[in-house]
Amino acid sequence: MKLKSTALAPYFFLSPFLLLFAVFGIFPLLFSFYLAFQSWDPIQGIDAMYYVGLGNFRFTLGDDWFWKSLYNTLWLALVAGVPQHLVAIPLACFLQQHFKRLRNTLVGMYFLPYITSTVAIAIMFSALLSTDYGAINLLLRTLADIPLIGQLFPSQNIDWLNRPENIKPAVALVVFWRYVGFNTVLYLAALQSIPKELYEAATMDGASARQQFWKITLPQLKPMMLFGITLSVIGGLQLFEEPFILTNGQGGSDKAGMTTAMYMFKTAFEFNDFGIASAISWMLFAVIVVLTLITRYAFRERPSPPRPAH
Amino acid sequence: MMKVVAPTSSPHHKLLRLPRSIAMLLRACLIAGAAMANIAKAESITVAAYPAVDQIVREAIPAWKLIHPDVDVIIVSREFNDHHTAMTTALATRSHLPDVMVVEVGYLGRFANSGGLIDLSRAPFEAKQYSDRFVAYTLPQATAKNGELTGLPGDIGPGTLFYRHDLLQRSAVTIAQLTESWDSFVSSGLKIKAATGAYLVADARNLKDVIIRAGLKPGEGIYFDTQDKVLVNSPRFHRAFELARQIRRERLDGNVKDWTGEWSQSLRSGGVATQMMGAWLGGHLANWLAPKTKGLWRASTLPERTNIAWGGTFYTIPTKAAQPKLAYEFIQMLTLKRDRQLAAFRAQDAFPALLEAQDDAFFDQPVAFLGGQLARQLWRDEAAKIRPIPVNKLDSIAAEIVNTALDKVLNDNMPIAAALAEANRFLEYRQRKP
């Protein structure tokens, strides 16, 4: 008897978490999977639900807005995601090499956008991106007045958030700004775990700084790159808050800023169709799984090439 | 130092040996529990509302307490969209429902046909008896397809054209010229732009939104007829799109969406000469949007004498409400009592839906913000001419699809016929959803 009670004790102490996880984690997951095969207008109550088989998936596959939202999402994931890493890696190396005491302060500053409320960020950027009163257009106008380089900049104010061709770059800018610091912290942590001996040995062998970067730093960063890029893929494909707030929840002109997560939210709460919204979410999940697997495949361990003979 | 002697405790206490803090906690729980039981004994009704309406409800509480001193009114207030999302989920689970649910007219079509709201036309409510006391178009708005009456109107929003009197004067344009027809509206806009530099409207979309609501034939909704036929590829939409495109091509709109920072800035600075909206915008302009423009604005009927409803509030009772009778009594007070309707009008610019409240002397007083205009009389006359428009549960998605079609016309020069045909096809596809 006594043995049994001690065996159960851990579960008792874990139960607060398990209970919360079951209610807020597992149940919604299973329920949304169930809903994906039902048609349900939630306002009509739970009794109004009926089974439609794969109908929701068929409908979504034929829905132009779903494909458009998926295109927007992939575009944003790519344009906001790739530069994050292209900037974060050199930035982390730079901070690692040139700053000792100031490093933590600087990293903290780069990290700040990541922990700031999305709403505050989006409101701030809405003000910055304002057509007639925004600081970004003001800066561009000033630059356009400078002789010689002035021609490189537009003389007219850019309507960032109302022209469909500008919405995605504007959102991508915000997302990039927000997450580049987070990635820098990741890479900095990875850099600090690279054994110094590798660099010392390379220096002894006469390797230049550039060679050390390409032959030591980058290969050693590979596991962290896989981690960081996987997070970017998942986060990028689930992008919701930034475009939602920057476009007042509407997705912008011609739905150019409507991501799949936003479309799912709109389908559920504005068009009151929880069945199709659930189907969209599971299709988005499938896309995320596929892209994550591709990322893993791209970073797989390859057998090292045979050394060139001297 | 003196030694503090603990009071002798009972043997029971010693036996239990509860740590003091836990004992105190238990005692506190007991007291709290008793207090909760007391509260539960006293009756209360819960009202779920959004800003401005929550204030109207709050201001009605003293009058309510005179009739029901022991029935408390609990107000649950949320931001406008959050409120309707919360009500959607409450209806979905049929739980945590308030006794009185405030519903904005844009959501009423969906909520009324949900089966989750009490039919007020039946006993013991018999609300149909009041149909002559409200502005004519309101009760049909709250009537579901099966004839159930799901709510009573609190306030209405007669559509109106706010315009900058000073800018018109500087451009030598009269209001009659401006509103005679949509074509004269555009040509006057050109003069205003030339003389003052101000845009005619904030967004070309505003014109489209008014024109597609005008001249509906019997049995026609905005996007669907009562037989669910899609009406988007029709002359009404073609004309609306053509005028919106003309506005954009002549650079008469600022391409600024309503309720954005740039929009309010242009209302403040005189960057835009007119704004079409519900009469209630006057209160927003005066109170926070553009208080410094006092005396510069006037109100008028919409171009081509278009009469449309623009917003409005309804009070409904969920079928699962705990106190339907008290809730109904409360609703009657808010909607059928002249003094409450007028108080809401005075304090929150909530235009009365109750006809007998519209005879008050307040309607004959000049509106200082509108340069002393007798605007309330104008809105009263407008409201009487508005006809109800049948709603469809796909209206909200139809509005987005049509807006996107217009975006393509305005931004990508997509031919109007092609854009509307595509929108029509999208909507027909939506109708085929499982």
HADDOCK unambig.tbl for C-alpha pairs under 7 A between the chains (distance, minus, plus):
assign (segid A and resid 39 and name CA) (segid B and resid 434 and name CA) 6.64 0.50 0.50
assign (segid A and resid 42 and name CA) (segid B and resid 88 and name CA) 6.73 0.50 0.50
assign (segid A and resid 42 and name CA) (segid B and resid 89 and name CA) 6.90 0.50 0.50
assign (segid A and resid 42 and name CA) (segid B and resid 91 and name CA) 6.97 0.50 0.50
assign (segid A and resid 42 and name CA) (segid B and resid 92 and name CA) 4.35 0.50 0.50
assign (segid A and resid 43 and name CA) (segid B and resid 88 and name CA) 5.44 0.50 0.50
assign (segid A and resid 43 and name CA) (segid B and resid 91 and name CA) 5.13 0.50 0.50
assign (segid A and resid 43 and name CA) (segid B and resid 92 and name CA) 4.94 0.50 0.50
assign (segid A and resid 43 and name CA) (segid B and resid 111 and name CA) 6.60 0.50 0.50
assign (segid A and resid 43 and name CA) (segid B and resid 114 and name CA) 5.53 0.50 0.50
assign (segid A and resid 44 and name CA) (segid B and resid 91 and name CA) 6.94 0.50 0.50
assign (segid A and resid 44 and name CA) (segid B and resid 92 and name CA) 6.34 0.50 0.50
assign (segid A and resid 44 and name CA) (segid B and resid 114 and name CA) 4.34 0.50 0.50
assign (segid A and resid 44 and name CA) (segid B and resid 115 and name CA) 6.05 0.50 0.50
assign (segid A and resid 44 and name CA) (segid B and resid 116 and name CA) 6.41 0.50 0.50
assign (segid A and resid 45 and name CA) (segid B and resid 91 and name CA) 5.92 0.50 0.50
assign (segid A and resid 45 and name CA) (segid B and resid 92 and name CA) 4.28 0.50 0.50
assign (segid A and resid 45 and name CA) (segid B and resid 93 and name CA) 5.99 0.50 0.50
assign (segid A and resid 45 and name CA) (segid B and resid 94 and name CA) 6.35 0.50 0.50
assign (segid A and resid 46 and name CA) (segid B and resid 92 and name CA) 5.91 0.50 0.50
assign (segid A and resid 46 and name CA) (segid B and resid 93 and name CA) 6.22 0.50 0.50
assign (segid A and resid 52 and name CA) (segid B and resid 434 and name CA) 6.41 0.50 0.50
assign (segid A and resid 55 and name CA) (segid B and resid 434 and name CA) 5.72 0.50 0.50
assign (segid A and resid 56 and name CA) (segid B and resid 434 and name CA) 6.59 0.50 0.50
assign (segid A and resid 59 and name CA) (segid B and resid 433 and name CA) 6.20 0.50 0.50
assign (segid A and resid 253 and name CA) (segid B and resid 404 and name CA) 6.79 0.50 0.50
assign (segid A and resid 253 and name CA) (segid B and resid 407 and name CA) 5.86 0.50 0.50
assign (segid A and resid 254 and name CA) (segid B and resid 404 and name CA) 4.73 0.50 0.50
assign (segid A and resid 254 and name CA) (segid B and resid 407 and name CA) 5.27 0.50 0.50
assign (segid A and resid 254 and name CA) (segid B and resid 408 and name CA) 6.26 0.50 0.50
assign (segid A and resid 255 and name CA) (segid B and resid 404 and name CA) 6.77 0.50 0.50
assign (segid A and resid 269 and name CA) (segid B and resid 85 and name CA) 6.37 0.50 0.50
assign (segid A and resid 271 and name CA) (segid B and resid 396 and name CA) 6.60 0.50 0.50
assign (segid A and resid 271 and name CA) (segid B and resid 397 and name CA) 6.08 0.50 0.50
